Amino acid sequence: MVLCGGGVENARLLLASSSTLPAGIGNGHDVVGRYLCDHPRASLCRFKGCDIDAIARHFNFYGLSHDGRTHFYLRGLSLSPDVQAREGLTNCAAYPVQIHAEDDPWAALKRLAKGASKTVTGDLATLARSADMITSGLYERLVRKRGLPHRSTELRFDVMVEQQLDPESRITLTQQRDQFGQPLPCINWKIGAREIGSVRRLAGLISDEFVRVYLPKPELPNWIEARQDALPAFMDMAHPSCTTRMGTDPRTSVVDTDAMVHGIDGLFIAGSSVFPTPGHANPTLMLLALSIRLADHLKQRHAVAQSRNARNPGQPNLSLHHS
């Protein structure tokens, strides 16, 4: 059996399966649901007015061609490995986000093409006033393989940071029940000082380096500029992970290196909940890689069981036990 419920639901289902094991399946060491991580996200710095175009020229999309197709990528900024190691910082990376103005021609063209324009005349007027911008944008996109130039009200850098493992950041069960009578999860997500310090350091380095290379100086949020002790306005990225983490020690992990629940032969878990650590990048590719790895393991396991059955007819393929 493979449990594929997601970063929150995998832990919830194990904890709720308490009819035979009161603490929940795989929870003999009270680890299920612990080490809850996500990717804390915050706005790191902002640019407005004429500074937007100066920054966008360096940090817009760029295209790389492969097999006749162009794939577009977005530049970002991160701490160097040397700085991280020397100062004890965690992984984090910032990427640009443009807030487009109401009279951005590309947004107007998109609305018209989709039939979603609220004021057709207004969008047509925007296009008529922006002929030069559209022409140069098409050249950038089709010839130079670059991102489209936009009319924007703000450009900011948002940051995603890797969380450090904290056993008190966790999922537990509440007394409240869902429509199926199962307990709902309680999420206690904790963000540590190391994550906050790493983000603050990245913001300071970006500000200093932009000035050094004659780019506009960014506007930093108050909690960084004034070095306030208050927690910054972090948001999650809906990337919950590590709640049934992989490892070799059942005291600090839920599944082994084959993604099988410790002590439960034949029960496997797939998804971001088995990540040993969360990293700071989007989890989808790693999630898929681990799932494919698990599928390969299960095929091999099945082949071994089939071979064993051929040699010993009547014997079961799997045995379930717990410890």
GUGU-51443 format. One record per residue (C-alpha): residue number from 0; x, y, z. Coordinates in steps of 0.5 Angstrom, whole numbers, plus 500, padded with zeros to 3 digits. Example, Ala and Ser with C-alpha at 12.3 -4.5 7.8 and 13.67 -1.06 7.14 Angstrom:
// residues 2
<rec><resi>0</resi><c1>525</c1><c2>491</c2><c3>516</c3></rec>
<rec><resi>1</resi><c1>527</c1><c2>498</c2><c3>514</c3></rec>
// end
This chain:
// residues 323
<rec><resi>0</resi><c1>500</c1><c2>500</c2><c3>500</c3></rec>
<rec><resi>1</resi><c1>502</c1><c2>507</c2><c3>498</c3></rec>
<rec><resi>2</resi><c1>500</c1><c2>513</c2><c3>502</c3></rec>
<rec><resi>3</resi><c1>500</c1><c2>519</c2><c3>498</c3></rec>
<rec><resi>4</resi><c1>496</c1><c2>524</c2><c3>501</c3></rec>
<rec><resi>5</resi><c1>500</c1><c2>530</c2><c3>501</c3></rec>
<rec><resi>6</resi><c1>505</c1><c2>534</c2><c3>506</c3></rec>
<rec><resi>7</resi><c1>499</c1><c2>535</c2><c3>512</c3></rec>
<rec><resi>8</resi><c1>494</c1><c2>529</c2><c3>510</c3></rec>
<rec><resi>9</resi><c1>500</c1><c2>524</c2><c3>510</c3></rec>
<rec><resi>10</resi><c1>501</c1><c2>525</c2><c3>517</c3></rec>
<rec><resi>11</resi><c1>494</c1><c2>526</c2><c3>519</c3></rec>
<rec><resi>12</resi><c1>492</c1><c2>520</c2><c3>516</c3></rec>
<rec><resi>13</resi><c1>497</c1><c2>516</c2><c3>520</c3></rec>
<rec><resi>14</resi><c1>496</c1><c2>520</c2><c3>527</c3></rec>
<rec><resi>15</resi><c1>488</c1><c2>518</c2><c3>526</c3></rec>
<rec><resi>16</resi><c1>489</c1><c2>511</c2><c3>525</c3></rec>
<rec><resi>17</resi><c1>489</c1><c2>509</c2><c3>532</c3></rec>
<rec><resi>18</resi><c1>484</c1><c2>504</c2><c3>533</c3></rec>
<rec><resi>19</resi><c1>490</c1><c2>499</c2><c3>534</c3></rec>
<rec><resi>20</resi><c1>496</c1><c2>503</c2><c3>535</c3></rec>
<rec><resi>21</resi><c1>493</c1><c2>509</c2><c3>540</c3></rec>
<rec><resi>22</resi><c1>499</c1><c2>514</c2><c3>538</c3></rec>
<rec><resi>23</resi><c1>498</c1><c2>512</c2><c3>531</c3></rec>
<rec><resi>24</resi><c1>501</c1><c2>508</c2><c3>525</c3></rec>
<rec><resi>25</resi><c1>509</c1><c2>509</c2><c3>525</c3></rec>
<rec><resi>26</resi><c1>508</c1><c2>514</c2><c3>531</c3></rec>
<rec><resi>27</resi><c1>512</c1><c2>509</c2><c3>536</c3></rec>
<rec><resi>28</resi><c1>517</c1><c2>515</c2><c3>538</c3></rec>
<rec><resi>29</resi><c1>512</c1><c2>521</c2><c3>537</c3></rec>
<rec><resi>30</resi><c1>515</c1><c2>523</c2><c3>530</c3></rec>
<rec><resi>31</resi><c1>509</c1><c2>523</c2><c3>526</c3></rec>
<rec><resi>32</resi><c1>507</c1><c2>530</c2><c3>524</c3></rec>
<rec><resi>33</resi><c1>514</c1><c2>533</c2><c3>527</c3></rec>
<rec><resi>34</resi><c1>519</c1><c2>537</c2><c3>523</c3></rec>
<rec><resi>35</resi><c1>513</c1><c2>541</c2><c3>519</c3></rec>
<rec><resi>36</resi><c1>517</c1><c2>545</c2><c3>514</c3></rec>
<rec><resi>37</resi><c1>514</c1><c2>550</c2><c3>508</c3></rec>
<rec><resi>38</resi><c1>518</c1><c2>555</c2><c3>504</c3></rec>
<rec><resi>39</resi><c1>517</c1><c2>562</c2><c3>508</c3></rec>
<rec><resi>40</resi><c1>516</c1><c2>567</c2><c3>503</c3></rec>
<rec><resi>41</resi><c1>517</c1><c2>575</c2><c3>504</c3></rec>
<rec><resi>42</resi><c1>518</c1><c2>581</c2><c3>500</c3></rec>
<rec><resi>43</resi><c1>525</c1><c2>583</c2><c3>501</c3></rec>
<rec><resi>44</resi><c1>526</c1><c2>590</c2><c3>497</c3></rec>
<rec><resi>45</resi><c1>522</c1><c2>594</c2><c3>492</c3></rec>
<rec><resi>46</resi><c1>523</c1><c2>599</c2><c3>486</c3></rec>
<rec><resi>47</resi><c1>518</c1><c2>604</c2><c3>484</c3></rec>
<rec><resi>48</resi><c1>518</c1><c2>609</c2><c3>478</c3></rec>
<rec><resi>49</resi><c1>524</c1><c2>610</c2><c3>473</c3></rec>
<rec><resi>50</resi><c1>528</c1><c2>605</c2><c3>477</c3></rec>
<rec><resi>51</resi><c1>523</c1><c2>599</c2><c3>475</c3></rec>
<rec><resi>52</resi><c1>526</c1><c2>599</c2><c3>468</c3></rec>
<rec><resi>53</resi><c1>533</c1><c2>599</c2><c3>470</c3></rec>
<rec><resi>54</resi><c1>532</c1><c2>593</c2><c3>474</c3></rec>
<rec><resi>55</resi><c1>528</c1><c2>589</c2><c3>470</c3></rec>
<rec><resi>56</resi><c1>533</c1><c2>590</c2><c3>464</c3></rec>
<rec><resi>57</resi><c1>537</c1><c2>586</c2><c3>468</c3></rec>
<rec><resi>58</resi><c1>532</c1><c2>581</c2><c3>471</c3></rec>
<rec><resi>59</resi><c1>527</c1><c2>580</c2><c3>466</c3></rec>
<rec><resi>60</resi><c1>526</c1><c2>573</c2><c3>463</c3></rec>
<rec><resi>61</resi><c1>531</c1><c2>570</c2><c3>458</c3></rec>
<rec><resi>62</resi><c1>530</c1><c2>565</c2><c3>453</c3></rec>
<rec><resi>63</resi><c1>534</c1><c2>559</c2><c3>451</c3></rec>
<rec><resi>64</resi><c1>532</c1><c2>554</c2><c3>445</c3></rec>
<rec><resi>65</resi><c1>533</c1><c2>547</c2><c3>445</c3></rec>
<rec><resi>66</resi><c1>530</c1><c2>542</c2><c3>440</c3></rec>
<rec><resi>67</resi><c1>526</c1><c2>548</c2><c3>436</c3></rec>
<rec><resi>68</resi><c1>523</c1><c2>550</c2><c3>442</c3></rec>
<rec><resi>69</resi><c1>525</c1><c2>556</c2><c3>447</c3></rec>
<rec><resi>70</resi><c1>524</c1><c2>555</c2><c3>454</c3></rec>
<rec><resi>71</resi><c1>524</c1><c2>562</c2><c3>458</c3></rec>
<rec><resi>72</resi><c1>527</c1><c2>563</c2><c3>465</c3></rec>
<rec><resi>73</resi><c1>527</c1><c2>568</c2><c3>470</c3></rec>
<rec><resi>74</resi><c1>534</c1><c2>571</c2><c3>474</c3></rec>
<rec><resi>75</resi><c1>534</c1><c2>571</c2><c3>481</c3></rec>
<rec><resi>76</resi><c1>539</c1><c2>572</c2><c3>487</c3></rec>
<rec><resi>77</resi><c1>542</c1><c2>568</c2><c3>492</c3></rec>
<rec><resi>78</resi><c1>547</c1><c2>567</c2><c3>498</c3></rec>
<rec><resi>79</resi><c1>554</c1><c2>565</c2><c3>496</c3></rec>
<rec><resi>80</resi><c1>556</c1><c2>558</c2><c3>499</c3></rec>
<rec><resi>81</resi><c1>562</c1><c2>562</c2><c3>502</c3></rec>
<rec><resi>82</resi><c1>557</c1><c2>567</c2><c3>505</c3></rec>
<rec><resi>83</resi><c1>553</c1><c2>561</c2><c3>508</c3></rec>
<rec><resi>84</resi><c1>558</c1><c2>557</c2><c3>511</c3></rec>
<rec><resi>85</resi><c1>562</c1><c2>563</c2><c3>514</c3></rec>
<rec><resi>86</resi><c1>556</c1><c2>566</c2><c3>517</c3></rec>
<rec><resi>87</resi><c1>552</c1><c2>560</c2><c3>518</c3></rec>
<rec><resi>88</resi><c1>546</c1><c2>562</c2><c3>514</c3></rec>
<rec><resi>89</resi><c1>541</c1><c2>557</c2><c3>511</c3></rec>
<rec><resi>90</resi><c1>539</c1><c2>557</c2><c3>503</c3></rec>
<rec><resi>91</resi><c1>535</c1><c2>563</c2><c3>501</c3></rec>
<rec><resi>92</resi><c1>533</c1><c2>566</c2><c3>494</c3></rec>
<rec><resi>93</resi><c1>530</c1><c2>572</c2><c3>491</c3></rec>
<rec><resi>94</resi><c1>526</c1><c2>573</c2><c3>485</c3></rec>
<rec><resi>95</resi><c1>523</c1><c2>579</c2><c3>481</c3></rec>
<rec><resi>96</resi><c1>516</c1><c2>580</c2><c3>481</c3></rec>
<rec><resi>97</resi><c1>513</c1><c2>586</c2><c3>477</c3></rec>
<rec><resi>98</resi><c1>506</c1><c2>589</c2><c3>479</c3></rec>
<rec><resi>99</resi><c1>503</c1><c2>591</c2><c3>472</c3></rec>
<rec><resi>100</resi><c1>500</c1><c2>598</c2><c3>471</c3></rec>
<rec><resi>101</resi><c1>492</c1><c2>598</c2><c3>469</c3></rec>
<rec><resi>102</resi><c1>495</c1><c2>601</c2><c3>462</c3></rec>
<rec><resi>103</resi><c1>500</c1><c2>596</c2><c3>461</c3></rec>
<rec><resi>104</resi><c1>499</c1><c2>594</c2><c3>454</c3></rec>
<rec><resi>105</resi><c1>501</c1><c2>587</c2><c3>454</c3></rec>
<rec><resi>106</resi><c1>495</c1><c2>586</c2><c3>460</c3></rec>
<rec><resi>107</resi><c1>490</c1><c2>590</c2><c3>455</c3></rec>
<rec><resi>108</resi><c1>492</c1><c2>585</c2><c3>449</c3></rec>
<rec><resi>109</resi><c1>491</c1><c2>579</c2><c3>454</c3></rec>
<rec><resi>110</resi><c1>484</c1><c2>581</c2><c3>456</c3></rec>
<rec><resi>111</resi><c1>482</c1><c2>583</c2><c3>449</c3></rec>
<rec><resi>112</resi><c1>484</c1><c2>576</c2><c3>446</c3></rec>
<rec><resi>113</resi><c1>481</c1><c2>572</c2><c3>452</c3></rec>
<rec><resi>114</resi><c1>475</c1><c2>577</c2><c3>451</c3></rec>
<rec><resi>115</resi><c1>475</c1><c2>579</c2><c3>459</c3></rec>
<rec><resi>116</resi><c1>476</c1><c2>586</c2><c3>458</c3></rec>
<rec><resi>117</resi><c1>471</c1><c2>590</c2><c3>462</c3></rec>
<rec><resi>118</resi><c1>473</c1><c2>596</c2><c3>458</c3></rec>
<rec><resi>119</resi><c1>474</c1><c2>595</c2><c3>451</c3></rec>
<rec><resi>120</resi><c1>475</c1><c2>602</c2><c3>448</c3></rec>
<rec><resi>121</resi><c1>480</c1><c2>603</c2><c3>454</c3></rec>
<rec><resi>122</resi><c1>484</c1><c2>597</c2><c3>452</c3></rec>
<rec><resi>123</resi><c1>484</c1><c2>599</c2><c3>445</c3></rec>
<rec><resi>124</resi><c1>486</c1><c2>606</c2><c3>447</c3></rec>
<rec><resi>125</resi><c1>492</c1><c2>603</c2><c3>451</c3></rec>
<rec><resi>126</resi><c1>494</c1><c2>599</c2><c3>445</c3></rec>
<rec><resi>127</resi><c1>494</c1><c2>605</c2><c3>441</c3></rec>
<rec><resi>128</resi><c1>498</c1><c2>609</c2><c3>445</c3></rec>
<rec><resi>129</resi><c1>503</c1><c2>604</c2><c3>446</c3></rec>
<rec><resi>130</resi><c1>505</c1><c2>602</c2><c3>439</c3></rec>
<rec><resi>131</resi><c1>513</c1><c2>603</c2><c3>440</c3></rec>
<rec><resi>132</resi><c1>512</c1><c2>599</c2><c3>446</c3></rec>
<rec><resi>133</resi><c1>509</c1><c2>593</c2><c3>443</c3></rec>
<rec><resi>134</resi><c1>514</c1><c2>593</c2><c3>437</c3></rec>
<rec><resi>135</resi><c1>520</c1><c2>593</c2><c3>441</c3></rec>
<rec><resi>136</resi><c1>517</c1><c2>588</c2><c3>446</c3></rec>
<rec><resi>137</resi><c1>515</c1><c2>583</c2><c3>440</c3></rec>
<rec><resi>138</resi><c1>523</c1><c2>584</c2><c3>438</c3></rec>
<rec><resi>139</resi><c1>525</c1><c2>583</c2><c3>445</c3></rec>
<rec><resi>140</resi><c1>521</c1><c2>576</c2><c3>445</c3></rec>
<rec><resi>141</resi><c1>521</c1><c2>573</c2><c3>438</c3></rec>
<rec><resi>142</resi><c1>528</c1><c2>576</c2><c3>436</c3></rec>
<rec><resi>143</resi><c1>532</c1><c2>577</c2><c3>442</c3></rec>
<rec><resi>144</resi><c1>528</c1><c2>571</c2><c3>446</c3></rec>
<rec><resi>145</resi><c1>527</c1><c2>576</c2><c3>452</c3></rec>
<rec><resi>146</resi><c1>522</c1><c2>578</c2><c3>457</c3></rec>
<rec><resi>147</resi><c1>516</c1><c2>583</c2><c3>455</c3></rec>
<rec><resi>148</resi><c1>517</c1><c2>590</c2><c3>457</c3></rec>
<rec><resi>149</resi><c1>511</c1><c2>592</c2><c3>462</c3></rec>
<rec><resi>150</resi><c1>509</c1><c2>598</c2><c3>464</c3></rec>
<rec><resi>151</resi><c1>509</c1><c2>597</c2><c3>472</c3></rec>
<rec><resi>152</resi><c1>507</c1><c2>601</c2><c3>478</c3></rec>
<rec><resi>153</resi><c1>512</c1><c2>597</c2><c3>482</c3></rec>
<rec><resi>154</resi><c1>518</c1><c2>591</c2><c3>482</c3></rec>
<rec><resi>155</resi><c1>520</c1><c2>587</c2><c3>488</c3></rec>
<rec><resi>156</resi><c1>524</c1><c2>582</c2><c3>490</c3></rec>
<rec><resi>157</resi><c1>520</c1><c2>576</c2><c3>494</c3></rec>
<rec><resi>158</resi><c1>525</c1><c2>571</c2><c3>498</c3></rec>
<rec><resi>159</resi><c1>524</c1><c2>564</c2><c3>499</c3></rec>
<rec><resi>160</resi><c1>528</c1><c2>561</c2><c3>505</c3></rec>
<rec><resi>161</resi><c1>529</c1><c2>554</c2><c3>507</c3></rec>
<rec><resi>162</resi><c1>527</c1><c2>552</c2><c3>514</c3></rec>
<rec><resi>163</resi><c1>531</c1><c2>549</c2><c3>519</c3></rec>
<rec><resi>164</resi><c1>528</c1><c2>542</c2><c3>522</c3></rec>
<rec><resi>165</resi><c1>524</c1><c2>544</c2><c3>529</c3></rec>
<rec><resi>166</resi><c1>521</c1><c2>538</c2><c3>532</c3></rec>
<rec><resi>167</resi><c1>516</c1><c2>543</c2><c3>535</c3></rec>
<rec><resi>168</resi><c1>514</c1><c2>545</c2><c3>528</c3></rec>
<rec><resi>169</resi><c1>508</c1><c2>540</c2><c3>527</c3></rec>
<rec><resi>170</resi><c1>502</c1><c2>537</c2><c3>526</c3></rec>
<rec><resi>171</resi><c1>497</c1><c2>534</c2><c3>531</c3></rec>
<rec><resi>172</resi><c1>490</c1><c2>532</c2><c3>531</c3></rec>
<rec><resi>173</resi><c1>484</c1><c2>537</c2><c3>534</c3></rec>
<rec><resi>174</resi><c1>477</c1><c2>534</c2><c3>537</c3></rec>
<rec><resi>175</resi><c1>474</c1><c2>537</c2><c3>531</c3></rec>
<rec><resi>176</resi><c1>471</c1><c2>532</c2><c3>526</c3></rec>
<rec><resi>177</resi><c1>471</c1><c2>533</c2><c3>518</c3></rec>
<rec><resi>178</resi><c1>464</c1><c2>530</c2><c3>515</c3></rec>
<rec><resi>179</resi><c1>467</c1><c2>523</c2><c3>515</c3></rec>
<rec><resi>180</resi><c1>468</c1><c2>523</c2><c3>523</c3></rec>
<rec><resi>181</resi><c1>476</c1><c2>524</c2><c3>522</c3></rec>
<rec><resi>182</resi><c1>479</c1><c2>529</c2><c3>527</c3></rec>
<rec><resi>183</resi><c1>482</c1><c2>535</c2><c3>523</c3></rec>
<rec><resi>184</resi><c1>489</c1><c2>537</c2><c3>523</c3></rec>
<rec><resi>185</resi><c1>492</c1><c2>543</c2><c3>528</c3></rec>
<rec><resi>186</resi><c1>498</c1><c2>546</c2><c3>524</c3></rec>
<rec><resi>187</resi><c1>503</c1><c2>549</c2><c3>529</c3></rec>
<rec><resi>188</resi><c1>508</c1><c2>552</c2><c3>524</c3></rec>
<rec><resi>189</resi><c1>514</c1><c2>555</c2><c3>527</c3></rec>
<rec><resi>190</resi><c1>519</c1><c2>560</c2><c3>523</c3></rec>
<rec><resi>191</resi><c1>526</c1><c2>560</c2><c3>527</c3></rec>
<rec><resi>192</resi><c1>531</c1><c2>566</c2><c3>528</c3></rec>
<rec><resi>193</resi><c1>536</c1><c2>563</c2><c3>523</c3></rec>
<rec><resi>194</resi><c1>531</c1><c2>563</c2><c3>517</c3></rec>
<rec><resi>195</resi><c1>530</c1><c2>571</c2><c3>519</c3></rec>
<rec><resi>196</resi><c1>537</c1><c2>572</c2><c3>520</c3></rec>
<rec><resi>197</resi><c1>539</c1><c2>569</c2><c3>513</c3></rec>
<rec><resi>198</resi><c1>533</c1><c2>573</c2><c3>509</c3></rec>
<rec><resi>199</resi><c1>536</c1><c2>580</c2><c3>513</c3></rec>
<rec><resi>200</resi><c1>543</c1><c2>578</c2><c3>511</c3></rec>
<rec><resi>201</resi><c1>541</c1><c2>577</c2><c3>503</c3></rec>
<rec><resi>202</resi><c1>537</c1><c2>584</c2><c3>503</c3></rec>
<rec><resi>203</resi><c1>543</c1><c2>587</c2><c3>506</c3></rec>
<rec><resi>204</resi><c1>547</c1><c2>584</c2><c3>501</c3></rec>
<rec><resi>205</resi><c1>543</c1><c2>586</c2><c3>495</c3></rec>
<rec><resi>206</resi><c1>542</c1><c2>593</c2><c3>497</c3></rec>
<rec><resi>207</resi><c1>550</c1><c2>594</c2><c3>498</c3></rec>
<rec><resi>208</resi><c1>551</c1><c2>590</c2><c3>491</c3></rec>
<rec><resi>209</resi><c1>546</c1><c2>594</c2><c3>487</c3></rec>
<rec><resi>210</resi><c1>549</c1><c2>601</c2><c3>489</c3></rec>
<rec><resi>211</resi><c1>556</c1><c2>598</c2><c3>488</c3></rec>
<rec><resi>212</resi><c1>555</c1><c2>596</c2><c3>481</c3></rec>
<rec><resi>213</resi><c1>551</c1><c2>603</c2><c3>480</c3></rec>
<rec><resi>214</resi><c1>544</c1><c2>600</c2><c3>480</c3></rec>
<rec><resi>215</resi><c1>538</c1><c2>603</c2><c3>484</c3></rec>
<rec><resi>216</resi><c1>538</c1><c2>602</c2><c3>491</c3></rec>
<rec><resi>217</resi><c1>532</c1><c2>598</c2><c3>493</c3></rec>
<rec><resi>218</resi><c1>527</c1><c2>600</c2><c3>499</c3></rec>
<rec><resi>219</resi><c1>528</c1><c2>595</c2><c3>504</c3></rec>
<rec><resi>220</resi><c1>522</c1><c2>593</c2><c3>509</c3></rec>
<rec><resi>221</resi><c1>522</c1><c2>597</c2><c3>516</c3></rec>
<rec><resi>222</resi><c1>523</c1><c2>590</c2><c3>519</c3></rec>
<rec><resi>223</resi><c1>530</c1><c2>590</c2><c3>516</c3></rec>
<rec><resi>224</resi><c1>532</c1><c2>597</c2><c3>515</c3></rec>
<rec><resi>225</resi><c1>530</c1><c2>599</c2><c3>522</c3></rec>
<rec><resi>226</resi><c1>533</c1><c2>592</c2><c3>525</c3></rec>
<rec><resi>227</resi><c1>526</c1><c2>591</c2><c3>528</c3></rec>
<rec><resi>228</resi><c1>526</c1><c2>585</c2><c3>533</c3></rec>
<rec><resi>229</resi><c1>518</c1><c2>583</c2><c3>530</c3></rec>
<rec><resi>230</resi><c1>517</c1><c2>577</c2><c3>526</c3></rec>
<rec><resi>231</resi><c1>517</c1><c2>579</c2><c3>519</c3></rec>
<rec><resi>232</resi><c1>511</c1><c2>578</c2><c3>515</c3></rec>
<rec><resi>233</resi><c1>512</c1><c2>571</c2><c3>512</c3></rec>
<rec><resi>234</resi><c1>507</c1><c2>567</c2><c3>508</c3></rec>
<rec><resi>235</resi><c1>507</c1><c2>560</c2><c3>506</c3></rec>
<rec><resi>236</resi><c1>508</c1><c2>557</c2><c3>499</c3></rec>
<rec><resi>237</resi><c1>503</c1><c2>551</c2><c3>500</c3></rec>
<rec><resi>238</resi><c1>509</c1><c2>547</c2><c3>500</c3></rec>
<rec><resi>239</resi><c1>508</c1><c2>543</c2><c3>507</c3></rec>
<rec><resi>240</resi><c1>514</c1><c2>538</c2><c3>508</c3></rec>
<rec><resi>241</resi><c1>518</c1><c2>533</c2><c3>512</c3></rec>
<rec><resi>242</resi><c1>512</c1><c2>531</c2><c3>517</c3></rec>
<rec><resi>243</resi><c1>513</c1><c2>524</c2><c3>515</c3></rec>
<rec><resi>244</resi><c1>521</c1><c2>525</c2><c3>514</c3></rec>
<rec><resi>245</resi><c1>526</c1><c2>520</c2><c3>511</c3></rec>
<rec><resi>246</resi><c1>531</c1><c2>517</c2><c3>515</c3></rec>
<rec><resi>247</resi><c1>535</c1><c2>511</c2><c3>518</c3></rec>
<rec><resi>248</resi><c1>533</c1><c2>513</c2><c3>525</c3></rec>
<rec><resi>249</resi><c1>526</c1><c2>511</c2><c3>527</c3></rec>
<rec><resi>250</resi><c1>527</c1><c2>517</c2><c3>533</c3></rec>
<rec><resi>251</resi><c1>527</c1><c2>522</c2><c3>528</c3></rec>
<rec><resi>252</resi><c1>524</c1><c2>520</c2><c3>522</c3></rec>
<rec><resi>253</resi><c1>518</c1><c2>516</c2><c3>520</c3></rec>
<rec><resi>254</resi><c1>520</c1><c2>512</c2><c3>513</c3></rec>
<rec><resi>255</resi><c1>526</c1><c2>509</c2><c3>512</c3></rec>
<rec><resi>256</resi><c1>531</c1><c2>510</c2><c3>505</c3></rec>
<rec><resi>257</resi><c1>526</c1><c2>506</c2><c3>501</c3></rec>
<rec><resi>258</resi><c1>520</c1><c2>510</c2><c3>504</c3></rec>
<rec><resi>259</resi><c1>517</c1><c2>505</c2><c3>508</c3></rec>
<rec><resi>260</resi><c1>514</c1><c2>506</c2><c3>515</c3></rec>
<rec><resi>261</resi><c1>519</c1><c2>504</c2><c3>520</c3></rec>
<rec><resi>262</resi><c1>516</c1><c2>497</c2><c3>523</c3></rec>
<rec><resi>263</resi><c1>510</c1><c2>497</c2><c3>518</c3></rec>
<rec><resi>264</resi><c1>512</c1><c2>492</c2><c3>512</c3></rec>
<rec><resi>265</resi><c1>509</c1><c2>494</c2><c3>506</c3></rec>
<rec><resi>266</resi><c1>506</c1><c2>501</c2><c3>508</c3></rec>
<rec><resi>267</resi><c1>510</c1><c2>506</c2><c3>504</c3></rec>
<rec><resi>268</resi><c1>509</c1><c2>514</c2><c3>503</c3></rec>
<rec><resi>269</resi><c1>510</c1><c2>518</c2><c3>497</c3></rec>
<rec><resi>270</resi><c1>510</c1><c2>526</c2><c3>497</c3></rec>
<rec><resi>271</resi><c1>513</c1><c2>532</c2><c3>500</c3></rec>
<rec><resi>272</resi><c1>512</c1><c2>529</c2><c3>507</c3></rec>
<rec><resi>273</resi><c1>518</c1><c2>524</c2><c3>506</c3></rec>
<rec><resi>274</resi><c1>523</c1><c2>530</c2><c3>505</c3></rec>
<rec><resi>275</resi><c1>529</c1><c2>529</c2><c3>510</c3></rec>
<rec><resi>276</resi><c1>530</c1><c2>537</c2><c3>509</c3></rec>
<rec><resi>277</resi><c1>525</c1><c2>542</c2><c3>505</c3></rec>
<rec><resi>278</resi><c1>531</c1><c2>546</c2><c3>501</c3></rec>
<rec><resi>279</resi><c1>529</c1><c2>553</c2><c3>499</c3></rec>
<rec><resi>280</resi><c1>526</c1><c2>551</c2><c3>492</c3></rec>
<rec><resi>281</resi><c1>519</c1><c2>549</c2><c3>489</c3></rec>
<rec><resi>282</resi><c1>518</c1><c2>541</c2><c3>491</c3></rec>
<rec><resi>283</resi><c1>515</c1><c2>539</c2><c3>485</c3></rec>
<rec><resi>284</resi><c1>521</c1><c2>536</c2><c3>481</c3></rec>
<rec><resi>285</resi><c1>524</c1><c2>533</c2><c3>487</c3></rec>
<rec><resi>286</resi><c1>517</c1><c2>530</c2><c3>489</c3></rec>
<rec><resi>287</resi><c1>516</c1><c2>527</c2><c3>483</c3></rec>
<rec><resi>288</resi><c1>524</c1><c2>524</c2><c3>483</c3></rec>
<rec><resi>289</resi><c1>522</c1><c2>521</c2><c3>490</c3></rec>
<rec><resi>290</resi><c1>516</c1><c2>518</c2><c3>487</c3></rec>
<rec><resi>291</resi><c1>519</c1><c2>515</c2><c3>481</c3></rec>
<rec><resi>292</resi><c1>524</c1><c2>512</c2><c3>485</c3></rec>
<rec><resi>293</resi><c1>519</c1><c2>509</c2><c3>490</c3></rec>
<rec><resi>294</resi><c1>515</c1><c2>506</c2><c3>484</c3></rec>
<rec><resi>295</resi><c1>522</c1><c2>503</c2><c3>481</c3></rec>
<rec><resi>296</resi><c1>523</c1><c2>500</c2><c3>488</c3></rec>
<rec><resi>297</resi><c1>516</c1><c2>497</c2><c3>489</c3></rec>
<rec><resi>298</resi><c1>517</c1><c2>494</c2><c3>482</c3></rec>
<rec><resi>299</resi><c1>523</c1><c2>490</c2><c3>484</c3></rec>
<rec><resi>300</resi><c1>520</c1><c2>488</c2><c3>491</c3></rec>
<rec><resi>301</resi><c1>514</c1><c2>485</c2><c3>487</c3></rec>
<rec><resi>302</resi><c1>519</c1><c2>482</c2><c3>482</c3></rec>
<rec><resi>303</resi><c1>522</c1><c2>479</c2><c3>488</c3></rec>
<rec><resi>304</resi><c1>516</c1><c2>477</c2><c3>491</c3></rec>
<rec><resi>305</resi><c1>513</c1><c2>473</c2><c3>485</c3></rec>
<rec><resi>306</resi><c1>520</c1><c2>469</c2><c3>484</c3></rec>
<rec><resi>307</resi><c1>519</c1><c2>467</c2><c3>492</c3></rec>
<rec><resi>308</resi><c1>512</c1><c2>465</c2><c3>490</c3></rec>
<rec><resi>309</resi><c1>514</c1><c2>461</c2><c3>484</c3></rec>
<rec><resi>310</resi><c1>519</c1><c2>457</c2><c3>489</c3></rec>
<rec><resi>311</resi><c1>514</c1><c2>457</c2><c3>495</c3></rec>
<rec><resi>312</resi><c1>507</c1><c2>456</c2><c3>492</c3></rec>
<rec><resi>313</resi><c1>502</c1><c2>458</c2><c3>498</c3></rec>
<rec><resi>314</resi><c1>506</c1><c2>463</c2><c3>502</c3></rec>
<rec><resi>315</resi><c1>504</c1><c2>470</c2><c3>502</c3></rec>
<rec><resi>316</resi><c1>507</c1><c2>476</c2><c3>499</c3></rec>
<rec><resi>317</resi><c1>508</c1><c2>481</c2><c3>504</c3></rec>
<rec><resi>318</resi><c1>507</c1><c2>480</c2><c3>512</c3></rec>
<rec><resi>319</resi><c1>505</c1><c2>486</c2><c3>516</c3></rec>
<rec><resi>320</resi><c1>508</c1><c2>488</c2><c3>523</c3></rec>
<rec><resi>321</resi><c1>509</c1><c2>493</c2><c3>527</c3></rec>
<rec><resi>322</resi><c1>514</c1><c2>495</c2><c3>533</c3></rec>
// end
